[in-house]
Amino acid sequence: MYNYSDREAYSAFFRMIPMVLLVVALISALGAAGYAKVITQPITRLAKDTRQMSKMKPVPIPAVRNDEIGQLTTDVHHLYNSLRTTISNLEIEMERVRQMEENQRYFFSAASHELKTPIAATNALLEGMFENIGDYKDHPKYLKECLKMMNSLNKLVAEILELVRLTDEKMLIKYEEVDLERMIKSLLPAYQPLADLKNQTLSIHIPQNQNCCVDSKILKRVLSNVIMNAIQNTPESGSVKIWSEERAPDIKLCILNQGYIEENAITKVFEPFYRMDTVRSRKDGHSGLGLTIVKRLLDNMQIPFNLCNTDQGVLFCMELPIKK
């Protein structure tokens, strides 16, 4: 049996040390490289995601990690999604403001035009009477015309102010039970002479004691405009029908008049100063604001409504709540 001496053992040990150190260093290097890759991979992924975020591109949320880097990644993604939502809301608000400004420019432009026309006409009549030119010497006749135009202008200004008030102020709505039949019958006498003049028939089919929960003053204003509009746009010897259908939790109130609206004009009739027939509308005293006011009033009461053509004529419907 061979026995190593101490010197030989030490010598063999020292000869193995470099190899052992090399193996340990190699293992350490491999371990460090693997650990560094594991550590830096999510950081690299996060850096790539943040570059995509800077371009406002959608970035999927990575798998959840239960460490500090995972928490950081989750927080960054939540912050990004929150910022995207805020930016999206701001863009929507900016578009809404832009649309409002555009509507205001259109409204003021149209209002200026509508006000300028009767003022210019009245001014021409007054100048003609002042100079005693031709037929304008008949002052009583043309003073009546001036008064008529001033009354029309006064009505137009009142409707413009009402529309501005409906746009700028939050309406205080007082809900109460309203008997539909009683309200409509109380309104019709004011429009019956106009219907009789055009030999029109007004018919009502509303059950007794049928109540809805609305603001009575607002509903009366809406019905006045809609009924007047229906009579004015119904041809002579035509008919206007008013009826209701109870469909809980609402009452569907319908107003049908004989006539027709061009399909491309149905969405425009609620715009300020829109007239399908400019000449006839001015002659009949249309301001072009009646249905615009109706839309604002119904929107403020959150009452759905619809205007459409049917085989029998033009149908206007609104859904009045039975209870609030």
C-alpha positions as CSV (number, residue, x, y, z in Angstrom):
1,M,0.0,0.0,0.0
2,Y,1.4,3.4,-1.1
3,N,1.4,6.2,1.6
4,Y,1.5,9.9,0.5
5,S,3.9,12.0,2.5
6,D,2.7,15.3,3.8
7,R,4.9,17.1,1.3
8,E,3.3,15.2,-1.6
9,A,-0.2,15.8,-0.2
10,Y,0.4,19.5,0.0
11,S,1.9,19.6,-3.4
12,A,-1.1,17.8,-4.9
13,F,-3.5,20.1,-3.1
14,F,-1.8,23.3,-4.3
15,R,-1.7,21.9,-7.9
16,M,-5.6,21.4,-7.7
17,I,-6.3,24.9,-6.3
18,P,-6.1,26.7,-9.7
19,M,-8.4,24.2,-11.3
20,V,-10.9,24.4,-8.4
21,L,-10.7,28.2,-8.5
22,L,-11.2,28.1,-12.3
23,V,-14.3,25.9,-11.9
24,V,-15.7,28.1,-9.1
25,A,-15.1,31.2,-11.2
26,L,-16.7,29.6,-14.2
27,I,-19.7,28.5,-12.1
28,S,-19.9,32.0,-10.5
29,A,-19.7,33.7,-13.9
30,L,-22.4,31.5,-15.4
31,G,-24.6,32.0,-12.3
32,A,-24.0,35.8,-12.3
33,A,-24.8,35.9,-16.0
34,G,-28.0,33.9,-15.5
35,Y,-29.0,36.0,-12.5
36,A,-28.3,39.2,-14.4
37,K,-30.4,38.0,-17.3
38,V,-33.3,37.2,-15.0
39,I,-33.0,40.6,-13.3
40,T,-32.4,42.7,-16.4
41,Q,-35.0,41.0,-18.6
42,P,-38.1,42.6,-17.0
43,I,-36.2,46.0,-16.8
44,T,-35.4,45.7,-20.5
45,R,-39.1,44.8,-21.2
46,L,-40.2,47.8,-19.1
47,A,-37.8,50.1,-21.0
48,K,-39.3,48.8,-24.3
49,D,-42.8,49.3,-23.0
50,T,-42.1,52.9,-21.9
51,R,-40.8,53.7,-25.4
52,Q,-44.1,52.5,-26.8
53,M,-45.9,54.5,-24.1
54,S,-44.1,57.6,-25.2
55,K,-45.7,57.1,-28.6
56,M,-49.1,56.7,-27.0
57,K,-49.4,53.1,-28.4
58,P,-51.3,50.4,-26.5
59,V,-49.1,48.3,-24.3
60,P,-50.3,45.0,-22.8
61,I,-49.7,44.5,-19.1
62,P,-47.1,41.7,-18.6
63,A,-47.4,38.8,-16.2
64,V,-47.5,39.7,-12.5
65,R,-44.2,39.3,-10.6
66,N,-44.1,39.2,-6.8
67,D,-41.0,41.4,-6.4
68,E,-40.0,45.0,-6.5
69,I,-39.5,45.1,-10.2
70,G,-42.9,43.5,-10.7
71,Q,-44.5,46.1,-8.5
72,L,-42.7,48.9,-10.4
73,T,-43.9,47.5,-13.8
74,T,-47.5,47.2,-12.5
75,D,-47.4,50.8,-11.2
76,V,-46.0,52.2,-14.5
77,H,-48.7,50.4,-16.5
78,H,-51.4,51.6,-14.2
79,L,-50.1,55.2,-14.4
80,Y,-49.9,54.9,-18.3
81,N,-53.5,53.6,-18.5
82,S,-54.7,56.4,-16.2
83,L,-52.9,59.0,-18.3
84,R,-54.4,57.6,-21.5
85,T,-57.9,57.7,-20.0
86,T,-57.4,61.3,-18.9
87,I,-56.0,62.3,-22.3
88,S,-58.9,60.6,-24.0
89,N,-61.4,62.4,-21.8
90,L,-59.6,65.7,-22.5
91,E,-59.8,65.1,-26.2
92,I,-63.6,64.4,-26.0
93,E,-64.1,67.5,-23.9
94,M,-62.0,69.6,-26.4
95,E,-64.1,68.2,-29.2
96,R,-67.3,69.1,-27.3
97,V,-66.1,72.6,-26.7
98,R,-65.0,73.0,-30.3
99,Q,-68.5,71.8,-31.4
100,M,-70.1,74.2,-29.0
101,E,-68.1,77.1,-30.3
102,E,-69.0,76.1,-33.9
103,N,-72.7,76.0,-33.0
104,Q,-72.4,79.4,-31.3
105,R,-70.8,80.9,-34.4
106,Y,-73.5,79.4,-36.6
107,F,-76.2,80.6,-34.2
108,F,-75.0,84.2,-33.9
109,S,-74.5,84.4,-37.7
110,A,-78.0,83.1,-38.4
111,A,-79.5,85.3,-35.6
112,S,-77.8,88.3,-37.1
113,H,-79.2,87.5,-40.5
114,E,-82.7,86.9,-39.1
115,L,-82.7,90.2,-37.2
116,K,-81.2,92.2,-40.0
117,T,-84.0,91.3,-42.5
118,P,-87.0,92.9,-40.6
119,I,-85.0,95.8,-39.4
120,A,-83.9,96.6,-43.0
121,A,-87.5,96.2,-44.3
122,T,-88.9,98.5,-41.6
123,N,-86.2,101.1,-42.2
124,A,-87.0,101.1,-45.9
125,L,-90.7,101.6,-45.2
126,L,-90.1,104.4,-42.7
127,E,-87.7,106.2,-45.2
128,G,-90.3,105.9,-48.0
129,M,-93.0,107.4,-45.7
130,F,-90.7,110.1,-44.5
131,E,-89.9,111.1,-48.1
132,N,-93.5,110.6,-49.2
133,I,-92.4,108.5,-52.1
134,G,-95.2,107.1,-54.3
135,D,-97.5,104.6,-52.5
136,Y,-95.6,105.2,-49.2
137,K,-97.7,108.4,-48.8
138,D,-100.4,106.2,-47.4
139,H,-98.9,106.3,-44.0
140,P,-101.6,104.4,-42.0
141,K,-101.2,101.4,-44.3
142,Y,-97.5,101.2,-44.0
143,L,-97.4,102.1,-40.3
144,K,-99.5,98.9,-39.8
145,E,-96.9,97.0,-41.8
146,C,-94.1,98.4,-39.7
147,L,-96.0,97.5,-36.5
148,K,-96.5,94.0,-37.8
149,M,-92.8,93.6,-38.6
150,M,-91.9,95.0,-35.2
151,N,-94.2,92.5,-33.5
152,S,-92.6,89.7,-35.5
153,L,-89.1,91.0,-34.5
154,N,-90.1,91.2,-30.9
155,K,-91.3,87.6,-31.0
156,L,-88.0,86.5,-32.6
157,V,-85.9,88.3,-30.0
158,A,-87.9,86.7,-27.2
159,E,-87.3,83.3,-28.7
160,I,-83.6,83.9,-29.1
161,L,-83.3,85.0,-25.5
162,E,-85.3,81.9,-24.4
163,L,-83.0,79.6,-26.4
164,V,-79.9,81.3,-25.0
165,R,-81.3,80.9,-21.5
166,L,-82.1,77.2,-22.1
167,T,-78.5,76.7,-23.3
168,D,-76.6,78.7,-20.6
169,E,-78.7,77.9,-17.5
170,K,-79.6,74.7,-15.7
171,M,-83.4,74.5,-15.6
172,L,-85.2,73.9,-12.4
173,I,-87.7,71.2,-13.2
174,K,-90.7,70.8,-11.0
175,Y,-92.2,67.4,-11.5
176,E,-96.0,66.9,-10.9
177,E,-98.9,64.8,-12.1
178,V,-100.4,66.2,-15.3
179,D,-103.7,65.2,-16.9
180,L,-102.8,64.9,-20.5
181,E,-106.3,65.2,-21.9
182,R,-107.1,68.2,-19.9
183,M,-103.9,70.0,-20.8
184,I,-104.2,69.4,-24.5
185,K,-107.8,70.4,-24.6
186,S,-106.9,73.6,-22.8
187,L,-104.4,74.5,-25.5
188,L,-106.4,73.7,-28.6
189,P,-108.8,76.8,-28.5
190,A,-105.8,79.0,-29.2
191,Y,-105.1,77.1,-32.5
192,Q,-108.6,76.2,-33.6
193,P,-109.1,79.5,-35.5
194,L,-106.0,78.9,-37.6
195,A,-107.1,75.3,-38.3
196,D,-110.6,76.5,-39.2
197,L,-109.1,79.1,-41.5
198,K,-107.3,76.3,-43.4
199,N,-110.4,74.0,-43.1
200,Q,-108.4,71.5,-41.1
201,T,-109.6,68.8,-38.7
202,L,-108.2,68.5,-35.2
203,S,-108.9,65.1,-33.5
204,I,-107.9,64.0,-30.0
205,H,-107.9,60.4,-28.7
206,I,-106.6,60.4,-25.2
207,P,-108.1,58.4,-22.3
208,Q,-109.6,60.3,-19.4
209,N,-107.5,60.6,-16.2
210,Q,-104.3,59.5,-18.0
211,N,-101.6,61.2,-16.0
212,C,-97.9,61.7,-16.6
213,C,-95.2,63.0,-14.3
214,V,-93.6,66.1,-15.9
215,D,-93.1,69.8,-15.4
216,S,-96.5,71.2,-16.6
217,K,-95.1,74.5,-17.7
218,I,-92.4,72.9,-19.8
219,L,-94.8,70.3,-21.3
220,K,-97.3,73.1,-22.2
221,R,-94.5,75.0,-24.0
222,V,-93.5,71.9,-25.9
223,L,-97.0,71.0,-26.9
224,S,-97.8,74.6,-28.0
225,N,-94.8,74.6,-30.4
226,V,-95.5,71.1,-31.7
227,I,-99.2,71.6,-32.3
228,M,-98.6,75.0,-34.0
229,N,-95.9,73.5,-36.2
230,A,-98.2,70.6,-37.1
231,I,-101.1,73.0,-38.1
232,Q,-98.8,75.3,-40.1
233,N,-97.3,72.5,-42.0
234,T,-100.5,70.7,-42.8
235,P,-102.1,71.5,-46.2
236,E,-105.6,73.0,-46.4
237,S,-108.4,70.5,-45.7
238,G,-105.9,68.3,-44.0
239,S,-106.0,66.8,-40.5
240,V,-104.0,66.8,-37.3
241,K,-104.4,63.8,-35.0
242,I,-103.3,63.6,-31.3
243,W,-103.4,60.4,-29.3
244,S,-101.6,58.5,-26.6
245,E,-100.5,54.9,-25.9
246,E,-99.7,53.8,-22.4
247,R,-96.6,51.6,-22.4
248,A,-95.5,51.3,-18.7
249,P,-93.5,52.9,-17.4
250,D,-94.2,55.6,-20.0
251,I,-97.0,57.2,-22.0
252,K,-96.3,57.6,-25.7
253,L,-97.9,60.8,-26.9
254,C,-98.2,61.1,-30.7
255,I,-99.0,64.1,-32.9
256,L,-99.6,63.3,-36.6
257,N,-100.1,65.8,-39.3
258,Q,-100.6,65.3,-43.0
259,G,-97.5,66.3,-44.9
260,Y,-94.0,65.2,-45.7
261,I,-90.4,66.2,-44.7
262,E,-87.5,65.5,-46.9
263,E,-85.4,62.7,-45.4
264,N,-82.2,64.8,-45.4
265,A,-84.1,67.6,-43.5
266,I,-85.5,65.5,-40.6
267,T,-82.3,65.9,-38.6
268,K,-82.0,69.6,-39.5
269,V,-85.5,70.8,-38.5
270,F,-84.3,71.0,-34.9
271,E,-81.4,73.3,-35.8
272,P,-81.8,77.0,-35.1
273,F,-83.4,79.1,-38.0
274,Y,-83.8,76.0,-40.2
275,R,-86.8,76.4,-42.6
276,M,-87.8,73.8,-45.2
277,D,-89.7,76.5,-47.2
278,T,-88.1,79.9,-46.5
279,V,-90.7,82.1,-48.3
280,R,-93.7,80.4,-46.9
281,S,-92.2,80.1,-43.4
282,R,-91.5,83.8,-43.2
283,K,-95.0,84.6,-44.5
284,D,-96.6,82.4,-41.8
285,G,-94.5,83.9,-39.1
286,H,-92.1,81.0,-38.6
287,S,-89.0,82.1,-36.6
288,G,-87.2,78.8,-37.2
289,L,-86.6,78.4,-33.5
290,G,-89.8,76.5,-32.4
291,L,-88.5,73.0,-32.8
292,T,-85.1,74.0,-31.5
293,I,-86.7,75.2,-28.3
294,V,-88.8,71.9,-28.1
295,K,-85.6,69.9,-28.4
296,R,-83.8,71.8,-25.6
297,L,-86.9,71.6,-23.3
298,L,-87.3,67.8,-23.8
299,D,-83.6,67.2,-23.4
300,N,-83.6,69.1,-20.1
301,M,-86.5,66.9,-18.9
302,Q,-84.7,63.8,-20.3
303,I,-87.8,62.8,-22.3
304,P,-87.0,60.8,-25.5
305,F,-88.7,62.0,-28.7
306,N,-88.7,61.2,-32.4
307,L,-89.8,62.8,-35.6
308,C,-90.3,60.7,-38.7
309,N,-92.3,60.3,-41.9
310,T,-95.1,57.7,-42.1
311,D,-97.6,56.6,-44.7
312,Q,-100.2,58.9,-43.0
313,G,-97.9,61.9,-42.7
314,V,-95.3,63.4,-40.3
315,L,-95.3,61.8,-36.8
316,F,-93.9,63.4,-33.7
317,C,-93.7,61.1,-30.6
318,M,-92.5,61.6,-27.1
319,E,-92.3,59.2,-24.1
320,L,-93.7,60.8,-21.0
321,P,-92.9,59.1,-17.7
322,I,-95.9,57.9,-15.6
323,K,-93.9,58.2,-12.4
324,K,-90.6,59.9,-11.5
